[in-house]
Amino acid sequence: MTTPLIRGRGLGRIYGALTALADADFEVMPGEVRGLVGSNGAGKSTLVKILTGAVEPTSGTVEIMGEPVKLGDPSEMIRRGVACIYQHSNLAPAMSVMDNVFLGRQPVGRFGRIDKKKLEADTRALMAKHGMAIDPLATVGNLPTVKQKEVEILKALALEARVLLMDEPTGWLSAADVARLHQTIRTLRASGVAIVYISHMLDEIFSVCDTVTVMRDGRVIAECGIAEVRRARLVELMVGEKLARDSAAAASVARRPGGTGEIRLAVRDLSKKGVFRDISFDLHAGEILCLTGLIGSKRTELMRVIFGADRADGGSMTVAGQTVDFHSPGAAMAAGIGFVPEDRHRDGLMLGLSMTDNLIMSTIPQVCRSIFLDRSRVAATAKRLVADLAIQPPDVNKPARLFSGGNQQKILVGKWLNLGPKILILDEPTVGVDVGAKAEIYGILRAQRDAGAAILVVSSDLEEVTTVADRIAVMVSGRMVGIHDADAIDRSRLIEEIGGVA
């Protein structure tokens, strides 16, 4: 078939003086997986919103199977077979798989009651057609994240979707789950479904995509077969030459296992019943220790105990040589510990408040005079952090929700750096962040390390771990199974250890 399943021509969108998208051409063929990449703010989201009907373009046209479609109408795009699976779940977690898949369209029997037998049979038939295996009766909220993604895919396929747009679909998936999802995508590709795969994870783009479209500054600047482009060139197209050089340089910085030698945090036989057990490690001043493992290895649960959000059942911790037993995060903060959580939207930022309000959130007493905020101190603090972290745009009064993902993450990191922590814990610090912003965040972490901070990073991104770590610790099923100098272990051995048995 030579006709694209979906084709956009000359698409543009202007918001006042801002051109979010300019003269963009984009198409996907049946059975094609097309990567869509670019830095935050490149125009990807605007393009996706136009293709799903959520936004009406200022200019341009969209065709499906060669036929023009009405723009700015989501129901029309769904009717014509276009569906989007977003990074954050769009499911009803308390309902069953089959109810989610056919939500609002469940078959009805006598007396207007849902025909559960037919609903289950229809769900099983849909799964068999597309090579998926999920219990139709299972409650969605109890499923692993990767299975929830499959339920979202089934929901789209039940609407006879022929074009699937997948926006950062693997943000919180383990490496094994990413591989499973990619296999599902390949099965869909073989059946003729067209897939647009939007991701900041370039390993995934090269693994699952046939072609790639690169966007920058609201424009499509390149498109090619994935086999025709080198990784370094793709990064350069996405972020420009300077940031591409910075990103490449990030992996070549000298490692400092053991840092200054001073043990800033010592954990001994820390245990929490049914969660993790017998965890022991040292974190030194002037080093970055990365803790990795599959989702479910209880890395985050360990960090919550260290930060005082949860309590351990056994073991001990010392901070700067002093035995501690934190009953709250406030006590951990008082001891000089900062914690950047995994989900910046849910746990990290007050999205409706300004950048300034978020930056001072952890240090309000420091910017007060008596019981009142000292506005001059607040302004000076915000200005300093914005400059230090290169937050863009530098509009301190702009609500946090209006910044790109990379700049939101820098605001969150800045909120904790303002505390002047002796120990900084970061849980998945670059989820949903583009390669340019990643390089900047890695630079921030190294600067803090070089200034003497002890940095503890939790990450399931092996590229990140091998790029930023001085030492690497591996957790499996609630046990710490190994700690290695970063230059003394290669990726294949690391993968083998992560997939091992505790």
Beta strands, then each sheet from edge to edge (+ up, - down):
strand 1: 6-15
strand 2: 18-28
strand 3: 33-37
strand 4: 59-64
strand 5: 67-68
strand 6: 82-85
strand 7: 163-167
strand 8: 194-198
strand 9: 211-216
strand 10: 219-225
strand 11: 263-272
strand 12: 276-284
strand 13: 287-292
strand 14: 314-319
strand 15: 322-324
strand 16: 337-340
strand 17: 368-369
strand 18: 372-373
strand 19: 423-427
strand 20: 454-458
strand 21: 471-476
strand 22: 479-485
sheet 1: 2+ 1- 4+ 5-
sheet 2: 6+ 7+ 8+ 3+ 9+ 10-
sheet 3: 12+ 11- 14+ 15-
sheet 4: 16+ 19+ 20+ 13+ 21+ 22-
sheet 5: 17+ 18-
end
